[in-house]
Amino acid sequence: MEAFIRCYPPNLPTGTTHVWYVMRGDDLVVDTQNPAEPLPGTSQAPTSIAIRKHFPLGTQGDISVHAAIVDADCELSEGLQTVNLRNLMNHPGIRQEVIMAGSYAKELIEFQTMTKYCSRCAAPYRAIPNTWGLRCDPCKHEVFAPVSPAIIVLIHDGDRVLLTTKVGWGNRYSLVAGFAEPGESFEACVAREVREEVGVEVSTIRYVGSQCWPFPHQVMVGFLAQYKSGDIHMDAEELADAKWFDRGAMPAIPPATAISGQILDIWLHGDAQKDMIVGFDYQDYR
Ligand SMILES: [Zn+2]
């Protein structure tokens, strides 16, 4: 994948072809014939729709990547539809570039459209040049798009793995996950979340990789952890079920577009004991 070079206002992307991630509310506007790709356009606008505000995101190879918003009640012309970003991430054949840029567009637009007044003194914010941040002139308070770290961890024990499911997930099981608390390392967060959600203790906590998860603005930090001790005691307020599965009798699991699916894939097809590379590239690992 070509490096994505971010740009910050007033700078603009430098690629000669242009793609547009257009948001209407929480959803992405796409071509009905090509729903897993951004809309084509010029440096000023997408081809097929009138936008309200433009957010130049960056350059990838020779492609200028833009985001934009349209009004929530904007009528879409024939051949356009909206798609929920979360559903799009499960779309077969979705490209990593599209997931990354779509996630960036969603988080940036949410921050920029919902943050108008200083949380300390209520004066209007103004843009800080060369960033997407905002500054309050009277009290000097500055804000930037928030990112909330959350851990996600696969608990393994030889040929079995401890998975959980929630109400509404149907027959699909996934990993234990939860937000980091103030004053906590990721490793301490892994041990605490595992203890709180399923009641067991883990050791040998290993970082695997991370993924932006824009619902609303997490970064999921992925780990493998060795089961150490204890019986399953499930947090029934958070979970619908938690149990061990043997490698040869796995339930439905998340797709490989999500980090949960990628970590499960590593455990199922790789070796969870093998040294993991910090900042690994899942595609290279495969
Ligand atoms: Zn202020």
Residues whose N, C-alpha, C, O or C-beta is under 5 A from the ligand:
A	BS01	ZN	C118 R120 C121 A122 A123 C136 C139 H141
